[in-house]
Amino acid sequence: MKIACVGLGDIAEKAYLPVLGTRADTKLLLCTRNPATLDRLGARYHVPPERRHTSLDGVLAARPDAVLVHAATEAHPELVTRLVEAGVPTYVDKPLAYELKESRRVADLAEERAVPLMVGFNRRHAPGYVQCLEHPRDLIVLQKNRHGLPERARTFVLDDFIHVVDTLRFLVPGTPDEVRVHARASEDGLLSHVVLQLAGPGFTALGVMNRVSGSTEEVLEVSGQDTKRVVRDLAEITDHRGQPTVRRRGDWTPVARQRGIEQCVEAFLDAVASGAPLSARDALETHELCERVVLAAEEAGARA
């Protein structure tokens, strides 16, 4: 398959190209407006000049079987729209767009054209989180904190907290019938922390992000039936049943596999190869919930 990577920034270089560049069944195409980056990464992954492109027009002319979009979020709606209109199966980093109406438009277009569209929520494929589906989940608490990074509500939520929102949706054992949001913002409108609560029959889920925390960390706790599992930074799993039992990531386990990125790419490419349908409809529900968080956070900023 001819697979194009559009956008060669940090996330593409660190996470996706090491996966795509080692697949024997793919012919890699690269696309970025930065010629120096294009040549550097083209040489690293042995991509010949004729498969290096500085525009989406060049990529489309090469007739790729699928495209992975890793460009800046502002460019997502236009890029994905053009790819969907061209009938190209598309994988795009979260979010689809900063504005919910644009996310809906793109998702609707893909459904109307019957073009596979997948949003890259890698934590749904991270082994430590997937294994939690087998654990009792009466109470779910996920913290994803940062150090010294207060931000405007929309970018705070759609660029980062969206991972927390989607992971809670992935892990809750039922449909929430109660949604609550608490946020704290400064007078200049910068959001420092947000808490999302989802509750339903027999379960409660809390998602927390503090962007003025003392450290950068991600900690998931799921508990129920007198047991608890803690997953720290997607790498270390501790089970509590009286005495704690610790499992750590193997020394040779690639970070991309630990974080679910490798599995995410495999799921996308396997679906494309087999002709299986891919829909962004469920991902859109995460975007809709994020919009509720954004509005609540903006209200908190207005009251500050």
N, C-alpha and C positions, 0 to 999 in steps of 0.2 A: 504494500500500500504506500502511496505517496502521502506523507503527513507533513503539513506545514505548521511551523511555530511562528506566530505573528506577535511581535513584541519580545525583545530579548533583554529585558531588564533583570533585576536582581532575582526575582522569584523564578523566572525562566532559567536563568543560568545556574542557580543553586539547586533547584528542585526538579525541574521538568526535563531539561536537556540531558542530564545524566541518565534519565530513564529512557527517553526517546532515542538518544544517541547510541544506545547499546542494544537496541532491538534489531535482530537479524531480518525480521519480516517487514521492516519499514524503510522507505527511501525518504530521507529527511530534507525538507525545504525550510529555509530560514528567511525571516522578513523583519527588517528594522530600518528606520530612516537614518540610523547612524552607520556610515560606511565602515568606520574603524571597528566598531563592535561586530558588524557583520563579517568582516574579514577575519577578525580574531577568533570568533566562535566557529566560523566556517572551517577555518584551518584546524581547530581543536577537534571538531567532530567529522572531519574529512568530507565536508559538503562541498562539491565542486562549484565553481563560480556560476555556472548556468542554473544552479538551484539556490542561489542567493539573490534576494529581492529587496528593494528599497520601497516598494509600494504594494498595496493589496492588489492592484491591477496586475502586477507581475505574477503574484501568487495565483490569482484566478486564471490567468492565461496558461499556467502550468497544469491546470485541471487536477488539483489535489483530491484525494479520496476523503480527506477530513482535515480540519484546521483546529488548532488549539490557540486561543487568544489570550495573551498575557500582557497586553498593552495597558496603559493607564485607564482607570475606571471611566474617566470622561470620554474616552474613545470607544468604549464598549458598545453603546447603542448603534452608532454608525457602522462599525466594523461587523457586528453580528447581523445587523439588518442586511448589509450587502452580501454576506455569506449565505444567509438564509434565502434571500431572493435568488441567489445563484444555485441553490439546491445543495449546498455543501454541508455535510454533517459537522456540527460545531461544538467545541468544548470551550467554555469561557470561565475565567477566574471569577469568583464572587466579587462584588455583586454584579448583576446584569446591568444595573444603572444606579445612579444616585437617587433619581426621582422614580417613585413608584409607577407613575403613569407610563414612563418609558420602559420600565421592566415589564409591565403588563403588555404593552404594545409589541415588544420583541417576542415575548412568550406566545402571545396570540398569533403572531405572524408565523412562527415556526409550526404551530399546530395547524394553521390554515394551509400551509404549504406542505405539511407532512414531512418536515425536515428534522432530523434528530438534533436536539439541542440539550446539552448537559451543562449544569453549573457546578463548578468544582468545589464542593464541600468535602474536603479530604478527610475530615474527622469521622465521617460516616464509614470510612474504610480503614481507619487506624486500628490495628489489632487490639490495643488496650481498651478502646472504647467499644468495639464490636463485641468483645468478650463480655462486656457488662450487660448485654442483652440477655445473657443467661443467668444473671444475678437478680435476686429480688430487688425491686426498685420502688419501695414505698416513698422514699425520700431521696431526691437527687439534688446535689449541690455542686455547681461548677463555677470555679473562680478562674478568671483569666486576667491577671493584673499586669500593669506596666509601671515603669518608674519615670516620673517627670514628663508625662505626655498628655496634659489636658488638651482637649480639642473641641472644635465646633461639633454640635450634636450630630449633624447628618454624616459627616465624615467619621466621627467617633464610632457611630453605630454601624454604618454600611461598610466601612473598611475593616473593622475589627470585631466589634461586639456581635456582628452577624454570625460569627463562628459559634458563639455561646448560644445564641437564639436557635440556630439550626441544630446544634448538638442536643439541646434540651428536647426539641421536637422529635429528634431521632430516638432518644432514650425513653421518653415518657411512655408508660405502659397502657395508655388510653388517650382519649380525646379530652383536652382541657376544657372545662366549662367556666373557668375563672382566670382572668389575666390582670395582673397588677404591675405597675411600674413605679419605681421611686428613683428620682435622679437629683443630683446636686450640681449646680452650675454657679460660676462666679458672676460678678456684675458685668464683666466684659464678655459674657456669653460662652465662656469655655466650660465644657462639661468635664467634671473630675471623676465622678463615679455614677454608676447606674445599677439598679437591681431589678430583675424581672422575675416575677412569680407566676408560675403556671400550676393550676390545681385542677384535679378531676377526681372521679370516684376512686378512692383508696390511694391517691398519690399526691405529692407536692414536689415541685421542682423549682429550684432557685438558681438563677444565673446572675453572677456578680462580676463587674469589671471596675477596678479602681485604677485610674490612669495616673494617680499621684501616690502610688504605693511605694514602699521601700524597696521593691524588687520586681523583677519580671518572672512570672510563674504562671503555671496552669495546673490546677488541682481539681480533679473530679472525685466526688464521693457518692457512691450509691449504697443504700442500706435498706434492710427489711428482713423480717423473720429472724431477728437477733443476729444478723450478720452485716458486715460492712466491707466494701471494697474501695480502695483509694488508688487512683491512677495519677501519678505525678509527672508532669511534663511529657505525657504520652509514652514514657519510657519505663517507669517503675510501678509495679502493681503490688499492693499490700492487701492481703485478705485477713480480716479480723473475725475469728470465731473462737473467742477466748484468748488464744495466743496468736500474734501476728505472723503471717507467712509472707515473705518478700520474694518477688520475681523481678529481675532486672533485664533490660534489653541486652541481648548478646553482643559481645564486643565487635563482631563482624556484621551486625545487622545494619544495613544502610539507613541513614536518617530518612530518606524518602519513603522507605518501606515502613519504618516506625511511625511516621506521621500520616500514612495512608495515601500518599501521593502516587506512589508506584501502582497501588491497587486501583486507585481512581482512574489513572490513565489506562490501565489494562481493561477495566470495565467499559470505558468509553470505546476503545479500539476494538474490543471483542464484539461489542454491540454493532459497531459500524461494519465489521467484517461479516457478521452473521445476518445483517439486515434487521436486527431486533429494534423495536421502537425505543426512542429516548425522548422524554418529555421534561420540560422545565416547569411543569405545573406545580409539582410539590415544592420546588425551590421558590416559586412565586409566593407560596403561602408563607415561607420564611421572610421574604421581602415585605409582605403585607404586615406581618407581626413586627418587623423592624420599624415600619412606618409608625406604628402605634408608639413604639419606644421613642422614636425621634420627636414626635409631637409632644409627648409627655416631658421629654428632656428640654425641649424648647420652651415649654410653659414654665418649667422650673427656672430656666435662665431669665425669663421675663419677670419672674417674681423676685429674683435675687437683688 
